[in-house]
Structure formats: C-alpha cells, structure tokens
C-alpha cells in the first residue's frame, strides 16, 4: 500500500517540515557530485556506525574521531539512494504537516530530532557491533507517524494498491499505521532470530522512533491558547 494523501485538515503552513525535506534533499543531491572516496568518508563520519561507540579502539584505527554521539542526529539527514530519500520525504510530506500544525515549528523540530536520536539509539542497542553506517530519516519520521497515530486515529489515509486494484482506497489511519508497526516488529524480530536477515534496513530504529513518538508527543503539543 502506497499512501497518497490524508484527510486531516491543516491550519498552518508546515514550514519546518518543508525545511527538513529541503535539507535532506540538498545534502543527498550534493553528495552525488562528490568523489566516491570523499562520499564514503562523510557517510562513515556522519552516519551512525554502531561499533564506533561500542569499540572506541576500532573507531580510532578506522580513523573516526570522537564525536560524542553527534552522529545519532546527523545520520537523520543522510540517505542511501533515491528510493530511500523519496519514500522518507513522501511520508514526511503526508504526515508531518498535521503534527507540525499541532506542535508549532520549533517544538516539531525538537520532537523530530529527539525521536530520531532515540530511534538510532535503539538500533545501536540491538546491533552494537555493526561496522556499517546507519543512515536515514526513517526513525525520526516514525516518531511523526506515532504522533499522527495517536492524534488522528480515525482520519483517512488514501492509499494506492497498484498490484491488486489500480484504485485509491481510504483507510483509517489507525489501521494503516497499525499495519506499518506490525510489519516493522515482524522484520525486527526476524532480524534478531535469523542472522543476516534484514541487515540492510534499520528495523529497530523504525520501532524506536514510533515508541518514542507515542511516549513523547504530548509533551510537545501546543496549548489551545498558544498563537504562532
């Protein structure tokens, strides 16, 4: 199922959502013009390489200086390929505007970054010896999906099911996002039980972001009297 749009009304321009999308896109496109060696170095430097924090000696030998956990944030703005970028930005485009509307721009940014950092932390916890970078906005966006799940459970998400019927179907957000969570949990569990399965996707980061979003979204909501 591919989400096309949602039916929840939005009463303000999602400036911060658009800004995040622009930053991620500009960084990705810019890196396409870099020499491969430099791009590889930057992805390892600013992506979250789990073993970097589990084994400082390895990090030193590999040439990664101490960054005091900065990559738990910086990795959120890096993407592996066009499909990775497009899917992440598409989900942020559909669901981010309503959450920013309810939180305000700067609270939304703080919520986004905190969910992303906690998502990356959970991925590190379950795979601390991984020697390749974990990158992508998926964990932070999962936090946004969680907030939408809690705030707009009965709003409709218009989805396209291309391989069954070429039509658009309205599905309650609680069903669409609930199915998404079940899929992440299945894949994360499978990756733990069967060595090597799902190693190319940070399933635990997805779950970590969603759990963080469910627990934290109320803290960042604007009061009804707040004017932005």
C-alpha positions as CSV (number, residue, x, y, z in Angstrom):
1,X,0.0,0.0,0.0
2,X,1.4,3.4,-1.0
3,X,-0.1,6.4,0.8
4,X,-1.1,9.2,-1.5
5,X,-2.6,11.8,0.9
6,X,-4.5,12.1,4.2
7,X,-7.8,13.8,5.1
8,X,-6.8,15.5,8.3
9,X,-7.1,19.3,8.0
10,X,-4.1,21.5,8.5
11,X,-4.4,25.2,9.5
12,X,-0.9,26.4,9.1
13,X,2.0,26.2,6.6
14,X,4.4,23.3,7.5
15,X,7.5,25.5,7.1
16,X,9.7,23.2,9.3
17,X,8.5,20.1,7.5
18,X,9.4,21.6,4.2
19,X,12.7,22.8,5.6
20,X,13.7,19.3,6.7
21,X,12.7,17.9,3.3
22,X,14.8,20.6,1.5
23,X,17.9,20.0,3.8
24,X,17.8,16.2,3.3
25,X,17.3,16.6,-0.5
26,X,20.1,19.2,-0.9
27,X,22.5,17.1,1.1
28,X,21.7,13.9,-0.9
29,X,22.0,15.7,-4.3
30,X,25.2,17.4,-3.2
31,X,26.8,14.1,-2.2
32,X,26.1,12.7,-5.6
33,X,28.7,15.1,-7.1
34,X,31.4,14.2,-4.6
35,X,34.2,11.7,-5.4
36,X,33.3,8.2,-4.1
37,X,36.1,8.2,-1.6
38,X,35.0,11.5,-0.1
39,X,31.4,10.4,0.0
40,X,32.3,7.2,1.7
41,X,34.3,9.1,4.3
42,X,31.5,11.5,5.0
43,X,28.9,8.8,5.3
44,X,31.0,7.0,7.9
45,X,31.8,10.2,9.7
46,X,28.2,11.5,10.0
47,X,26.3,8.2,9.7
48,X,25.9,6.3,13.0
49,X,28.4,3.4,12.9
50,X,27.4,1.3,15.9
51,X,30.8,-0.3,16.6
52,X,32.3,3.2,16.7
53,X,30.6,3.7,20.1
54,X,30.9,0.1,21.3
55,X,34.6,-0.3,20.5
56,X,36.5,3.1,20.6
57,X,39.7,1.3,19.7
58,X,38.2,0.1,16.4
59,X,37.0,3.7,15.7
60,X,40.4,5.1,16.3
61,X,42.1,2.5,14.0
62,X,39.4,3.2,11.3
63,X,40.1,6.9,11.5
64,X,36.8,8.1,13.2
65,X,37.4,10.8,15.8
66,X,35.2,11.0,18.9
67,X,32.0,12.9,18.1
68,X,30.3,12.4,21.5
69,X,27.2,10.9,19.9
70,X,26.6,13.7,17.2
71,X,26.1,11.1,14.5
72,X,22.9,10.0,16.3
73,X,21.5,13.2,15.0
74,X,23.5,13.8,11.8
75,X,22.6,10.4,10.3
76,X,19.0,11.6,10.1
77,X,19.9,13.9,7.2
78,X,21.7,11.3,5.1
79,X,20.2,8.8,2.7
80,X,21.4,5.8,0.8
81,X,19.8,6.2,-2.6
82,X,17.0,8.0,-4.5
83,X,14.3,5.5,-3.4
84,X,15.3,5.7,0.2
85,X,15.1,9.5,0.1
86,X,11.8,9.7,-1.9
87,X,10.0,7.3,0.4
88,X,11.1,9.0,3.6
89,X,10.3,12.5,2.2
90,X,6.9,11.3,0.9
91,X,5.9,10.0,4.3
92,X,7.1,13.2,5.9
93,X,5.2,15.3,3.4
94,X,1.9,13.4,4.1
95,X,2.0,13.2,7.9
96,X,4.4,15.9,9.0
97,X,2.2,18.9,8.3
98,X,-0.5,17.9,10.7
99,X,1.9,17.2,13.5
100,X,3.8,20.5,13.0
101,X,0.4,22.2,13.0
102,X,-0.3,20.8,16.4
103,X,3.2,21.4,17.8
104,X,4.4,24.6,16.2
105,X,7.6,24.8,14.1
106,X,10.4,24.7,16.7
107,X,8.6,22.2,19.0
108,X,8.1,20.0,16.0
109,X,11.8,20.2,15.1
110,X,12.8,19.2,18.7
111,X,10.3,16.4,18.6
112,X,11.6,15.2,15.3
113,X,15.3,15.2,16.3
114,X,14.7,13.6,19.7
115,X,12.6,10.8,18.2
116,X,15.3,10.3,15.6
117,X,18.1,10.2,18.2
118,X,16.2,7.7,20.4
119,X,15.4,5.6,17.3
120,X,19.1,5.5,16.4
121,X,20.0,4.6,20.0
122,X,17.7,1.6,20.0
123,X,19.2,0.4,16.7
124,X,22.7,0.7,18.3
125,X,21.5,-1.2,21.4
126,X,20.3,-4.2,19.3
127,X,23.2,-4.2,16.8
128,X,26.2,-2.7,18.6
129,X,28.9,-4.5,16.6
130,X,27.7,-3.3,13.2
131,X,30.5,-1.8,11.2
132,X,28.5,0.0,8.5
133,X,26.7,3.3,8.9
134,X,23.1,3.6,9.9
135,X,21.6,6.5,8.0
136,X,18.2,7.9,7.1
137,X,15.3,9.9,8.5
138,X,13.1,6.8,9.0
139,X,13.4,6.8,12.8
140,X,12.5,10.4,13.1
141,X,9.6,10.1,10.7
142,X,8.4,7.0,12.6
143,X,8.0,9.4,15.6
144,X,5.9,11.7,13.4
145,X,3.8,8.7,12.4
146,X,3.3,7.8,16.0
147,X,2.1,11.2,16.8
148,X,-0.3,11.1,13.9
149,X,-1.5,7.6,15.0
150,X,-2.4,9.0,18.5
151,X,-3.8,12.3,17.4
152,X,-5.7,11.4,14.2
153,X,-6.6,7.7,14.5
154,X,-9.9,7.9,12.6
155,X,-8.7,10.2,9.8
156,X,-8.5,8.5,6.4
157,X,-5.2,7.8,4.6
158,X,-5.8,7.5,0.9
159,X,-3.7,4.6,-0.4
160,X,-2.9,3.1,-3.7
161,X,-2.6,-0.7,-4.1
162,X,-1.0,-1.0,-7.5
163,X,-0.6,-4.8,-7.7
164,X,-4.2,-5.6,-6.8
165,X,-6.6,-2.9,-8.0
166,X,-5.4,0.3,-9.6
167,X,-7.7,2.4,-7.4
168,X,-7.4,4.6,-4.4
169,X,-8.8,3.4,-1.1
170,X,-9.5,5.4,2.1
171,X,-8.2,3.5,5.1
172,X,-8.4,4.7,8.8
173,X,-5.0,6.0,10.0
174,X,-5.1,3.6,12.9
175,X,-5.3,0.6,10.5
176,X,-2.7,1.9,8.0
177,X,-0.2,2.9,10.7
178,X,-1.0,-0.1,12.9
179,X,-0.2,-2.4,9.9
180,X,3.0,-0.5,9.4
181,X,4.1,-1.1,13.0
182,X,3.3,-4.8,12.8
183,X,5.4,-5.0,9.7
184,X,8.4,-3.3,11.5
185,X,8.0,-5.5,14.5
186,X,7.9,-8.6,12.4
187,X,11.0,-7.6,10.4
188,X,12.9,-6.5,13.5
189,X,12.2,-9.8,15.3
190,X,13.2,-11.8,12.2
191,X,16.5,-9.9,12.0
192,X,17.3,-10.9,15.6
193,X,16.2,-14.5,15.3
194,X,17.8,-15.2,11.9
195,X,21.4,-13.9,11.4
196,X,21.8,-11.6,8.4
197,X,18.1,-11.1,7.7
198,X,17.0,-7.5,7.3
199,X,20.6,-6.3,7.9
200,X,20.2,-3.6,5.2
201,X,17.2,-1.9,7.0
202,X,17.3,-0.4,10.5
203,X,14.1,-2.0,11.6
204,X,14.8,-1.3,15.3
205,X,15.2,2.4,14.5
206,X,11.8,2.4,13.0
207,X,10.3,0.8,16.1
208,X,12.3,3.0,18.4
209,X,11.1,6.2,16.7
210,X,7.5,5.0,16.8
211,X,7.7,4.1,20.5
212,X,9.4,7.4,21.3
213,X,6.8,9.3,19.4
214,X,3.9,7.6,21.3
215,X,5.6,8.4,24.6
216,X,6.7,12.0,23.9
217,X,4.2,13.6,21.6
218,X,2.0,15.1,24.3
219,X,5.0,17.0,25.8
220,X,5.4,19.0,22.5
221,X,1.7,19.8,21.8
222,X,0.8,23.5,21.8
223,X,-1.9,24.6,24.2
224,X,-5.1,25.8,22.6
225,X,-4.3,29.3,23.7
226,X,-0.9,29.4,22.1
227,X,-0.6,31.6,19.0
228,X,2.2,31.0,16.5
